[in-house]
Amino acid sequence: MRTVTVSSKFQVVIPEEIRRKVGVKVNQKLVVIEKDGIIHLIPQRPIKELRGFVKGLTAGEIRDEEDRM
């Protein structure tokens, strides 16, 4: 597990190893989501790049049990 420090301007540096693994580039936008006190940073991708990314995905992997009907 990696740790980072929040600067006085509330900035953090994503470690190089993580940036490479997920493919974050300079000036790329990240979507910020907070859920249950956890901050998620999700790289924003061009819509064409997302084609077929949900193939084989089930709702059980992304939704909490209480969110289901």
Secondary structure, DSSP 8 states (H G I E B T S, - for coil): -------TTS-----HHHHHHHT--TT--EEEEEETTEEEEEE---GGGGTTTTTT--GGGTS-GGG--
